């Protein structure tokens, strides 16, 4: 067995030290040593149960018993797609984000980014906001554009967290509050400068 | 489980990875710059959870170098830095040397959660208790889910109607 091309190229159980493949049958729970590198590690092995889908054939249900699936004519339909209404069997049924979808609608919605649980790429707005705040701090009285950007990023972070159903948004709120304070401070400074200049 | 709970992280030079436990899976957020790529290891896909001791080389080298620089600075300032300044330099160097020794002696723990197609890895430097806690929690989450699926899939005893 050869080492994996890269650590992200994952394809099953491997040694956590050298990342070479391990024979799944030989890995047991408890103290283990890698046959390749000799490294010792503690392991807990799992045997995931195979997915079980009960699909009834139309012949079994009888001609009056059920409609057939749109994609699998021989299978009994168990429901409709909540988006397009097509009949689906248990093989086609995809339940996600409080929707029951057929494979085609799932593909379409996940490509559009409309299914939060199927999304895999995001922007880290929280970090972006924190960076803008720091830049604003460096620019001191000229901070307004950066702190406004931080507020925008904070709001985007809040929205994203709400969409994804993620918990604590403390960082986003801190960024928003500090961003607003920074903007107000910067604007107040220039207003005072203008007023003082006008008074002279 | 409501929302998601942070379990641990792994920090490298180019990216950071955070691992969270959610209702159905372990989520791995890989952050490069301002881009986040999310991967998931579903509880019903977990095949192996491991824990092993590791040497945290990056923190050791960093604190060692800082100790060295501090020591050389103190050596250069000997005779000049008295009173509070000398004491401050001494305390800083002592803290850095202690940290380096601790890192070498205690080290860290790494946990991997391996699924059929994806994996999550977390490093815990100087936090063995937390590492053991996370290891047990990861095992429990995967075991509970897989046992539930196995129970649902088990054939019903004869005479019992669904």
Interface residues (C-beta under 8 A of the other chain):
Chain A: X10 X11 X12 X13 X14 X16 X17 X22 X24 X27 X32 X39 X40 X41 X42 X43 X44 X45 X46 X47 X48 X49 X51 X52 X119 X120 X121 X122 X123 X124 X125 X127 X128 X165 X166 X167 X168
Chain B: X2 X3 X4 X5 X31 X33 X34 X35 X36 X37 X38 X39 X44 X45 X46 X47 X48 X49 X50 X51 X52 X110 X112 X114 X116 X117 X118 X119 X121 X135 X139 X142 X143 X146 X149 X150 X152 X153
